[in-house]
Amino acid sequence: MTQATHMPHKTLPTLRKPVSADGGAIWDLVRACKPLDENSMYCNLIQCDHFRDTCVVAEQDGDVLGWVSAYVMPSAPDTLFVWQVAVSEQARGMGLGTKMLGHILDREDCAEVRRLQTTITRDNEASWSLFRRFSERRLGQLDSQPHFTQDDHFMGQHETEHMVTIKLPERMKKAA
């Protein structure tokens, strides 16, 4: 009789708002997730402190395995702009990016959000896949347009960033 080999079951990390003490671990995670742009550790500290209500950390056994930095746009309070999504190599394939985005949007802090925006370079297949999948699961309408162009904005030093906009359906009012 052959014994079945069992793969270890991956449990989903805990999703929570960041605290400033997470800044260093987030900085390390982003640096390990190529091709993400590396910001300064100070930037990550500010995101954790000032924008904690619209950011999320995925943590398991004390390790930061995922991070989404986002903010509600001051000039468009119905729009959540997603700055970065980072998922550690060991946590990939669990749908963690989609879950983290949903976790932020489901917070009371995003009750007025009706669309999500982010910028993505054409060659970042992982990000395109994530945001297409997220749009489909949320029944959103995805559109993209060149936004920050290689020649006009990046002096030829960076690929064009396309503004991805996902219009979200109206939220159902919760029954009293």
DOZARO-411445 format. One record per residue (C-alpha): residue in three letters; chain; x, y, z. Coordinates in nm, 3 decimals. Layout:
<atoms>
+--------+--------+---------+---------+---------+
! residu ! chaine !      xx !      yy !      zz !
+--------+--------+---------+---------+---------+
!    ala !      A !       X !       Y !       Z !
...
+--------+--------+---------+---------+---------+
</atoms>
This chain:
<atoms>
+--------+--------+---------+---------+---------+
! residu ! chaine !      xx !      yy !      zz !
+--------+--------+---------+---------+---------+
!    met !      A !   0.000 !   0.000 !   0.000 !
!    thr !      A !   0.136 !   0.339 !  -0.099 !
!    gln !      A !   0.115 !   0.616 !   0.155 !
!    ala !      A !  -0.012 !   0.953 !   0.033 !
!    thr !      A !   0.229 !   1.241 !   0.055 !
!    his !      A !   0.068 !   1.553 !   0.194 !
!    met !      A !   0.179 !   1.900 !   0.099 !
!    pro !      A !   0.191 !   2.137 !   0.395 !
!    his !      A !  -0.119 !   2.354 !   0.392 !
!    lys !      A !  -0.043 !   2.724 !   0.364 !
!    thr !      A !  -0.250 !   2.927 !   0.606 !
!    leu !      A !  -0.335 !   3.280 !   0.510 !
!    pro !      A !  -0.135 !   3.543 !   0.697 !
!    thr !      A !  -0.313 !   3.782 !   0.932 !
!    leu !      A !  -0.410 !   4.112 !   0.769 !
!    arg !      A !  -0.386 !   4.428 !   0.978 !
!    lys !      A !  -0.315 !   4.799 !   0.973 !
!    pro !      A !   0.057 !   4.875 !   0.988 !
!    val !      A !   0.236 !   5.043 !   1.276 !
!    ser !      A !   0.550 !   5.253 !   1.242 !
!    ala !      A !   0.763 !   4.968 !   1.380 !
!    asp !      A !   0.675 !   4.772 !   1.060 !
!    gly !      A !   0.861 !   5.022 !   0.841 !
!    gly !      A !   1.195 !   4.839 !   0.833 !
!    ala !      A !   1.042 !   4.499 !   0.755 !
!    ile !      A !   0.827 !   4.654 !   0.482 !
!    trp !      A !   1.134 !   4.823 !   0.333 !
!    asp !      A !   1.312 !   4.485 !   0.325 !
!    leu !      A !   1.010 !   4.317 !   0.165 !
!    val !      A !   0.977 !   4.580 !  -0.110 !
!    arg !      A !   1.350 !   4.557 !  -0.187 !
!    ala !      A !   1.311 !   4.179 !  -0.229 !
!    cys !      A !   1.013 !   4.214 !  -0.466 !
!    lys !      A !   1.166 !   4.316 !  -0.796 !
!    pro !      A !   1.069 !   4.508 !  -1.010 !
!    leu !      A !   0.905 !   4.728 !  -0.744 !
!    asp !      A !   1.056 !   5.073 !  -0.705 !
!    glu !      A !   1.245 !   5.100 !  -0.381 !
!    asn !      A !   1.150 !   5.394 !  -0.166 !
!    ser !      A !   1.345 !   5.509 !   0.136 !
!    met !      A !   1.285 !   5.338 !   0.468 !
!    tyr !      A !   1.164 !   5.678 !   0.590 !
!    cys !      A !   0.895 !   5.674 !   0.320 !
!    asn !      A !   0.773 !   5.336 !   0.446 !
!    leu !      A !   0.772 !   5.468 !   0.805 !
!    ile !      A !   0.556 !   5.764 !   0.696 !
!    gln !      A !   0.321 !   5.533 !   0.508 !
!    cys !      A !   0.281 !   5.315 !   0.819 !
!    asp !      A !   0.225 !   5.616 !   1.041 !
!    his !      A !   0.032 !   5.872 !   0.833 !
!    phe !      A !  -0.155 !   5.640 !   0.594 !
!    arg !      A !  -0.210 !   5.336 !   0.815 !
!    asp !      A !  -0.588 !   5.346 !   0.770 !
!    thr !      A !  -0.550 !   5.277 !   0.397 !
!    cys !      A !  -0.248 !   5.043 !   0.406 !
!    val !      A !  -0.227 !   4.678 !   0.506 !
!    val !      A !   0.039 !   4.437 !   0.633 !
!    ala !      A !   0.012 !   4.061 !   0.592 !
!    glu !      A !   0.193 !   3.895 !   0.881 !
!    gln !      A !   0.258 !   3.536 !   0.979 !
!    asp !      A !   0.463 !   3.417 !   1.275 !
!    gly !      A !   0.603 !   3.768 !   1.321 !
!    asp !      A !   0.719 !   3.797 !   0.957 !
!    val !      A !   0.584 !   4.058 !   0.715 !
!    leu !      A !   0.486 !   3.860 !   0.404 !
!    gly !      A !   0.272 !   4.120 !   0.227 !
!    trp !      A !   0.221 !   4.493 !   0.204 !
!    val !      A !  -0.010 !   4.732 !   0.024 !
!    ser !      A !   0.042 !   5.105 !   0.047 !
!    ala !      A !  -0.251 !   5.316 !  -0.062 !
!    tyr !      A !  -0.428 !   5.641 !   0.017 !
!    val !      A !  -0.756 !   5.815 !  -0.055 !
!    met !      A !  -0.675 !   6.092 !  -0.300 !
!    pro !      A !  -0.726 !   6.437 !  -0.143 !
!    ser !      A !  -0.854 !   6.581 !  -0.473 !
!    ala !      A !  -1.084 !   6.281 !  -0.535 !
!    pro !      A !  -1.215 !   6.136 !  -0.206 !
!    asp !      A !  -1.399 !   5.861 !  -0.397 !
!    thr !      A !  -1.066 !   5.722 !  -0.524 !
!    leu !      A !  -0.820 !   5.491 !  -0.351 !
!    phe !      A !  -0.476 !   5.518 !  -0.511 !
!    val !      A !  -0.267 !   5.204 !  -0.465 !
!    trp !      A !   0.101 !   5.294 !  -0.451 !
!    gln !      A !   0.257 !   4.949 !  -0.410 !
!    val !      A !   0.167 !   4.586 !  -0.363 !
!    ala !      A !   0.440 !   4.354 !  -0.238 !
!    val !      A !   0.407 !   3.981 !  -0.165 !
!    ser !      A !   0.704 !   3.777 !  -0.047 !
!    glu !      A !   0.810 !   3.486 !  -0.261 !
!    gln !      A !   0.703 !   3.237 !   0.008 !
!    ala !      A !   0.347 !   3.375 !   0.015 !
!    arg !      A !   0.284 !   3.387 !  -0.360 !
!    gly !      A !   0.008 !   3.179 !  -0.512 !
!    met !      A !  -0.229 !   3.231 !  -0.217 !
!    gly !      A !  -0.425 !   3.521 !  -0.366 !
!    leu !      A !  -0.276 !   3.744 !  -0.098 !
!    gly !      A !  -0.254 !   4.058 !  -0.316 !
!    thr !      A !  -0.625 !   4.039 !  -0.399 !
!    lys !      A !  -0.714 !   3.971 !  -0.036 !
!    met !      A !  -0.508 !   4.268 !   0.088 !
!    leu !      A !  -0.670 !   4.506 !  -0.161 !
!    gly !      A !  -1.015 !   4.385 !  -0.058 !
!    his !      A !  -0.923 !   4.417 !   0.310 !
!    ile !      A !  -0.847 !   4.787 !   0.262 !
!    leu !      A !  -1.157 !   4.858 !   0.053 !
!    asp !      A !  -1.382 !   4.683 !   0.306 !
!    arg !      A !  -1.272 !   4.915 !   0.587 !
!    glu !      A !  -1.498 !   5.194 !   0.706 !
!    asp !      A !  -1.217 !   5.435 !   0.607 !
!    cys !      A !  -1.294 !   5.350 !   0.242 !
!    ala !      A !  -1.674 !   5.361 !   0.265 !
!    glu !      A !  -1.691 !   5.644 !   0.009 !
!    val !      A !  -1.443 !   5.489 !  -0.236 !
!    arg !      A !  -1.600 !   5.412 !  -0.574 !
!    arg !      A !  -1.286 !   5.354 !  -0.778 !
!    leu !      A !  -0.936 !   5.224 !  -0.736 !
!    gln !      A !  -0.637 !   5.358 !  -0.928 !
!    thr !      A !  -0.276 !   5.253 !  -0.966 !
!    thr !      A !   0.001 !   5.294 !  -1.221 !
!    ile !      A !   0.171 !   5.000 !  -1.390 !
!    thr !      A !   0.442 !   4.970 !  -1.655 !
!    arg !      A !   0.347 !   4.760 !  -1.958 !
!    asp !      A !   0.599 !   4.486 !  -1.874 !
!    asn !      A !   0.484 !   4.427 !  -1.513 !
!    glu !      A !   0.278 !   4.118 !  -1.586 !
!    ala !      A !   0.229 !   4.029 !  -1.219 !
!    ser !      A !   0.065 !   4.365 !  -1.143 !
!    trp !      A !  -0.156 !   4.355 !  -1.453 !
!    ser !      A !  -0.270 !   4.006 !  -1.354 !
!    leu !      A !  -0.341 !   4.112 !  -0.995 !
!    phe !      A !  -0.549 !   4.416 !  -1.087 !
!    arg !      A !  -0.740 !   4.235 !  -1.365 !
!    arg !      A !  -0.822 !   3.953 !  -1.123 !
!    phe !      A !  -0.922 !   4.201 !  -0.852 !
!    ser !      A !  -1.147 !   4.389 !  -1.095 !
!    glu !      A !  -1.317 !   4.068 !  -1.206 !
!    arg !      A !  -1.376 !   3.950 !  -0.849 !
!    arg !      A !  -1.518 !   4.287 !  -0.745 !
!    leu !      A !  -1.727 !   4.313 !  -1.065 !
!    gly !      A !  -1.541 !   4.633 !  -1.154 !
!    gln !      A !  -1.470 !   4.794 !  -1.489 !
!    leu !      A !  -1.098 !   4.822 !  -1.565 !
!    asp !      A !  -0.953 !   5.088 !  -1.795 !
!    ser !      A !  -0.594 !   5.197 !  -1.856 !
!    gln !      A !  -0.429 !   5.494 !  -2.024 !
!    pro !      A !  -0.067 !   5.613 !  -2.047 !
!    his !      A !  -0.019 !   5.856 !  -1.759 !
!    phe !      A !   0.342 !   5.930 !  -1.666 !
!    thr !      A !   0.526 !   5.889 !  -1.995 !
!    gln !      A !   0.885 !   5.785 !  -2.047 !
!    asp !      A !   0.979 !   6.099 !  -2.240 !
!    asp !      A !   0.757 !   6.366 !  -2.084 !
!    his !      A !   0.790 !   6.266 !  -1.719 !
!    phe !      A !   1.084 !   6.029 !  -1.674 !
!    met !      A !   1.342 !   6.195 !  -1.902 !
!    gly !      A !   1.373 !   5.862 !  -2.086 !
!    gln !      A !   1.495 !   5.687 !  -1.768 !
!    his !      A !   1.184 !   5.484 !  -1.680 !
!    glu !      A !   0.913 !   5.307 !  -1.875 !
!    thr !      A !   0.575 !   5.477 !  -1.916 !
!    glu !      A !   0.340 !   5.421 !  -1.623 !
!    his !      A !  -0.018 !   5.347 !  -1.728 !
!    met !      A !  -0.298 !   5.472 !  -1.505 !
!    val !      A !  -0.521 !   5.177 !  -1.429 !
!    thr !      A !  -0.868 !   5.272 !  -1.309 !
!    ile !      A !  -1.115 !   5.021 !  -1.172 !
!    lys !      A !  -1.467 !   5.155 !  -1.134 !
!    leu !      A !  -1.629 !   4.964 !  -0.851 !
!    pro !      A !  -1.999 !   4.880 !  -0.839 !
!    glu !      A !  -2.214 !   5.064 !  -0.590 !
!    arg !      A !  -2.191 !   4.908 !  -0.248 !
!    met !      A !  -2.490 !   4.724 !  -0.112 !
!    lys !      A !  -2.627 !   4.885 !   0.202 !
!    lys !      A !  -2.604 !   4.652 !   0.497 !
!    ala !      A !  -2.935 !   4.543 !   0.642 !
!    ala !      A !  -3.018 !   4.703 !   0.974 !
+--------+--------+---------+---------+---------+
</atoms>
